[in-house]
C-alpha cells in the first residue's frame, strides 16, 4: 500500500525503453559515467591543491639532515 512493487518498476522500465530506445539509454549511461569520473577527478585535484606539498632538502647529504620542508605557498 503506497509503495511500488517490482511489477510497477518493470512496467516503468519498459515504458522508458520504448520512449527513448536502447541506444540513447546506452549513450546516456556512458555520459553519466564520464561525468562522475570527471567530478571525482576534480575533487581529487582540489584536495591536492589545498594540501601543502612536501619537498625534500636539495642536498641532505651535505647537512646530514633528512627532514622535509613545507613549500611556502600563498593561502588564498
Rosetta blueprint (number, residue, H / E / L):
1 X L
2 X L
3 X L
4 X L
5 X L
6 X H
7 X H
8 X H
9 X H
10 X H
11 X H
12 X H
13 X H
14 X H
15 X H
16 X H
17 X H
18 X H
19 X H
20 X H
21 X H
22 X H
23 X H
24 X H
25 X H
26 X H
27 X H
28 X H
29 X H
30 X H
31 X H
32 X H
33 X H
34 X H
35 X H
36 X H
37 X H
38 X H
39 X H
40 X H
41 X H
42 X H
43 X H
44 X H
45 X H
46 X H
47 X H
48 X H
49 X H
50 X H
51 X L
52 X L
53 X L
54 X E
55 X E
56 X E
57 X L
58 X L
59 X L
60 X H
61 X H
62 X H
63 X H
64 X L
65 X L
66 X L
67 X L
68 X E
69 X E
70 X E
71 X L
72 X L
73 X L
74 X L
75 X L
76 X L
